C-alpha cells in the first residue's frame, strides 16, 4: 500500500488492532494511523521498561552507535537518523554518551550528536522558540524529497515541518493542512512570522522571515529541502507558489484569520 509516514527508532505507538499478514495497525503519539511490520515493534515489559528511561534525541544527520567510546569502536547500530530516540546512561564522558537502544543493545554515541528530548516547548520566550523551530528545519537542508519520509535519507513537506516542531517539543498534525485539535491555528498572511507554516494546495512550508521559507519539494530542479523566497527581486524567488497560498498557520497566540 501507499507509504504515508515513517516511524523513527524509539518513537512510541499504540497498537489498535490485531496483526494481519505480519502487519500491525498502529496510532502514533501525534495521532497518525497506519500499518507497521510486526517485527519492527518492541512490545511488552521490555518496551515499557525502555520508555521510562531518560531519553535523548539524535540531532546529527546520521550517527553510529559504537561498542566503545572511541571512533575505532565496532559498530553496534549504523546510521541512526536525525530524530531517532535513545535511552542514556549517566553523564557524558570525554565527549561520549553511553546509550541503550530499545532492543537492549548498548553502546556509545558522540555527545554532540544528541540533544534533550523535549516533550514541552524547548523555549519559553516566543522569539527564541520561533528561532529554534526554524533552525531545526534547516538541519534538513539538502535532504532529497521522499513521500512519507522524515529523515535525512528523504523527507516530504509535512514531514519536514512536523519534525522541525517535534524536535522543539511540539507535536503538530503531520499532513499539509490545518487540523482542528492540533496547536497550529489560522493566522493572517500579513502577520506571518518566523516559524509559522504556509499552506498551498497539497503542500506546506515553514516561514523563515524576510520573505524566505524552507520546504521539501519534488519539483524538477529542486528535489528536496530548499529555501525559496516570496519576493520577485530575490535570487531564491519561486514564482508559482506566492499566488497559491491557501492559509497561514501559527502555533503562537494571535488573532485568528477572517
Secondary structure per residue as TSV (DSSP state, phi and psi in degrees):
chain	resnum	aa	ss	phi	psi
A	1	X	-	360.0	171.6
A	2	X	-	-65.6	136.7
A	3	X	-	-71.6	128.8
A	4	X	-	-119.1	-22.6
A	5	X	-	-162.6	169.9
A	6	X	-	-135.9	127.3
A	7	X	-	-94.4	138.2
A	8	X	-	-102.9	158.7
A	9	X	T	-49.7	127.1
A	10	X	T	91.8	-7.9
A	11	X	-	-75.8	129.4
A	12	X	-	-79.6	147.5
A	13	X	E	-137.0	159.4
A	14	X	E	-103.6	126.9
A	15	X	E	-79.5	124.5
A	16	X	-	-107.9	0.9
A	17	X	S	-170.8	-169.1
A	18	X	-	-86.1	152.4
A	19	X	-	-68.3	144.2
A	20	X	B	-134.9	120.8
A	21	X	T	51.1	46.0
A	22	X	T	68.9	14.7
A	23	X	E	-116.0	145.1
A	24	X	E	-121.5	131.3
A	25	X	E	-75.7	134.4
A	26	X	E	-137.4	160.8
A	27	X	E	-124.5	128.8
A	28	X	E	-76.6	168.1
A	29	X	T	-69.3	-12.4
A	30	X	T	-105.4	14.1
A	31	X	S	91.8	4.6
A	32	X	-	-84.4	144.8
A	33	X	E	-119.9	154.0
A	34	X	E	175.8	-162.4
A	35	X	E	-123.0	141.7
A	36	X	E	-128.8	143.7
A	37	X	E	-58.4	132.5
A	38	X	G	-58.9	-37.9
A	39	X	G	-78.1	-0.1
A	40	X	G	-92.0	-4.4
A	41	X	-	-106.5	143.0
A	42	X	-	-106.3	124.0
A	43	X	-	-127.7	171.9
A	44	X	S	82.5	-162.1
A	45	X	H	-57.3	-35.7
A	46	X	H	-63.5	-40.9
A	47	X	H	-66.0	-44.1
A	48	X	H	-62.5	-40.7
A	49	X	H	-64.5	-41.4
A	50	X	H	-68.2	-39.0
A	51	X	H	-66.1	-24.5
A	52	X	T	-90.8	-3.5
A	53	X	S	-75.7	153.0
A	54	X	-	-59.0	133.3
A	55	X	E	-125.8	154.5
A	56	X	E	-133.2	169.1
A	57	X	E	-119.4	142.9
A	58	X	E	-73.1	129.1
A	59	X	-	-116.0	-6.3
A	60	X	S	-73.4	154.7
A	61	X	S	-60.7	-40.3
A	62	X	E	-145.1	145.3
A	63	X	E	-146.3	131.8
A	64	X	E	-93.5	136.0
A	65	X	E	-87.8	123.1
A	66	X	E	-109.8	153.9
A	67	X	S	-72.3	-22.5
A	68	X	S	-130.9	156.1
A	69	X	S	-79.7	59.3
A	70	X	S	-159.2	154.1
A	71	X	T	-65.0	-19.8
A	72	X	T	-85.4	-0.3
A	73	X	S	-64.0	147.6
A	74	X	-	-62.7	147.8
A	75	X	E	-81.3	120.6
A	76	X	E	-86.5	-42.1
A	77	X	E	-147.8	122.6
A	78	X	E	-94.2	138.7
A	79	X	E	65.3	49.5
A	80	X	E	-66.7	128.0
A	81	X	E	-84.8	161.0
A	82	X	T	-49.4	123.3
A	83	X	T	103.7	-13.7
A	84	X	-	-67.8	155.0
A	85	X	E	-117.7	139.0
A	86	X	E	-133.7	152.5
A	87	X	E	-85.3	142.8
A	88	X	E	-113.6	147.3
A	89	X	E	-118.0	112.7
A	90	X	E	70.0	-163.1
A	91	X	E	-99.8	157.7
A	92	X	E	-61.7	148.0
A	93	X	E	-133.4	126.7
A	94	X	T	52.4	36.8
A	95	X	T	83.8	7.9
A	96	X	E	-122.4	145.7
A	97	X	E	-120.0	125.4
A	98	X	E	-72.2	133.6
A	99	X	E	-135.2	159.1
A	100	X	E	-125.6	133.4
A	101	X	-	-88.2	162.0
A	102	X	T	-56.5	-32.1
A	103	X	T	-83.1	5.3
A	104	X	S	98.7	-12.0
A	105	X	-	-65.2	145.0
A	106	X	E	-121.6	158.8
A	107	X	E	178.2	-155.7
A	108	X	E	-134.9	141.3
A	109	X	E	-120.6	149.2
A	110	X	E	-58.8	131.4
A	111	X	G	-61.2	-32.5
A	112	X	G	-77.1	-2.0
A	113	X	G	-89.5	-0.1
A	114	X	E	-122.6	153.9
A	115	X	E	-143.3	164.6
A	116	X	E	-57.6	144.8
A	117	X	-	-89.4	104.8
A	118	X	-	-86.2	133.7
A	119	X	S	-112.1	-2.0
A	120	X	S	-133.1	161.3
A	121	X	-	-49.5	134.1
A	122	X	S	-72.0	-17.6
A	123	X	-	-134.2	141.4
A	124	X	S	-86.3	-31.6
A	125	X	S	-73.0	129.2
A	126	X	H	-60.9	-44.4
A	127	X	H	-65.4	-39.0
A	128	X	H	-66.9	-38.2
A	129	X	H	-67.5	-42.3
A	130	X	H	-58.2	-45.9
A	131	X	H	-64.4	-37.9
A	132	X	H	-65.7	-39.6
A	133	X	H	-64.4	-44.2
A	134	X	H	-62.9	-42.4
A	135	X	H	-65.1	-38.2
A	136	X	H	-62.3	-41.0
A	137	X	H	-63.6	-37.7
A	138	X	H	-67.6	-18.3
A	139	X	T	-61.6	-20.9
A	140	X	T	-97.3	4.7
A	141	X	T	-53.7	134.1
A	142	X	T	87.6	-7.0
A	143	X	-	-68.5	134.5
A	144	X	-	-68.1	156.8
A	145	X	B	-74.6	135.8
A	146	X	-	-147.2	119.4
A	147	X	T	-58.4	125.2
A	148	X	T	80.9	-2.8
A	149	X	-	-81.4	157.4
A	150	X	E	-144.0	22.7
A	151	X	E	-131.4	171.3
A	152	X	T	-64.1	-8.4
A	153	X	T	-76.6	-20.5
A	154	X	E	165.4	137.1
A	155	X	E	-147.7	146.1
A	156	X	-	-101.5	-179.6
A	157	X	H	-63.5	-47.6
A	158	X	H	-75.2	-27.9
A	159	X	H	-62.6	-42.1
A	160	X	H	-61.9	-49.0
A	161	X	H	-67.0	-42.5
A	162	X	H	-68.6	-36.8
A	163	X	H	-69.7	-37.3
A	164	X	H	-58.4	-43.3
A	165	X	H	-70.9	-42.0
A	166	X	H	-62.7	-39.7
A	167	X	T	-63.0	-19.8
A	168	X	T	-102.0	10.6
A	169	X	T	91.5	16.5
A	170	X	-	-125.4	124.7
A	171	X	-	-94.4	121.0
A	172	X	-	-118.6	171.1
A	173	X	-	-65.9	138.7
A	174	X	S	-82.4	-9.8
A	175	X	S	-98.0	170.2
A	176	X	S	-87.4	57.3
A	177	X	S	-157.7	152.4
A	178	X	-	-73.3	135.2
A	179	X	-	-133.4	130.1
A	180	X	T	-62.0	141.5
A	181	X	T	96.9	-5.6
A	182	X	S	-113.9	159.8
A	183	X	S	-79.0	3.2
A	184	X	-	-93.4	120.1
A	185	X	E	-116.5	160.4
A	186	X	E	-62.1	145.4
A	187	X	E	-140.7	166.7
A	188	X	-	-78.8	139.5
A	189	X	G	-58.2	-38.8
A	190	X	G	-68.9	-15.3
A	191	X	G	-104.5	12.2
A	192	X	-	-63.4	132.3
A	193	X	-	-136.2	172.0
A	194	X	T	-51.6	132.2
A	195	X	T	92.0	-12.9
A	196	X	-	-73.5	160.6
A	197	X	E	-104.4	140.5
A	198	X	E	-116.3	125.1
A	199	X	E	-106.5	140.1
A	200	X	E	-128.7	171.9
A	201	X	T	-59.7	111.0
A	202	X	T	69.3	21.0
A	203	X	E	-151.5	153.8
A	204	X	E	-146.2	145.9
A	205	X	E	-134.4	165.2
A	206	X	E	-114.2	125.6
A	207	X	E	-78.3	134.7
A	208	X	E	-107.0	-5.9
A	209	X	E	96.7	162.0
A	210	X	T	55.2	33.5
A	211	X	T	80.2	-0.8
A	212	X	E	-99.9	150.2
A	213	X	E	-143.6	152.8
A	214	X	E	-112.0	138.7
A	215	X	E	-157.7	163.1
A	216	X	E	-104.5	119.1
A	217	X	E	-126.0	143.4
A	218	X	-	-96.8	8.3
A	219	X	-	-63.0	137.2
A	220	X	T	-55.2	132.3
A	221	X	T	98.1	-20.7
A	222	X	T	-108.5	-65.1
A	223	X	-	48.3	63.6
A	224	X	E	147.0	-161.0
A	225	X	E	-83.3	116.4
A	226	X	E	-137.5	166.7
A	227	X	E	-108.3	129.0
A	228	X	E	-124.1	173.5
A	229	X	E	-128.9	149.8
A	230	X	S	-84.0	-10.8
A	231	X	-	-93.0	124.5
A	232	X	T	-60.3	-26.4
A	233	X	T	-84.9	2.5
A	234	X	S	-92.0	142.0
A	235	X	T	-65.5	-13.5
A	236	X	T	-95.6	6.8
A	237	X	B	-63.2	133.4
A	238	X	-	-119.4	109.6
A	239	X	T	-71.6	-20.1
A	240	X	T	-81.9	-24.9
A	241	X	T	-85.9	-37.7
A	242	X	G	-54.0	-36.3
A	243	X	G	-82.6	-2.0
A	244	X	G	-107.8	6.7
A	245	X	-	-60.4	126.3
A	246	X	-	-102.9	-25.9
A	247	X	E	-166.9	160.5
A	248	X	E	-123.0	137.4
A	249	X	E	-122.7	144.9
A	250	X	E	-136.7	144.1
A	251	X	S	-81.2	-22.9
A	252	X	S	-92.4	147.8
A	253	X	-	-63.3	132.2
A	254	X	-	-169.9	172.2
A	255	X	-	-71.1	145.7
A	256	X	-	-76.2	154.3
A	257	X	-	-69.7	151.1
A	258	X	-	-119.3	360.0
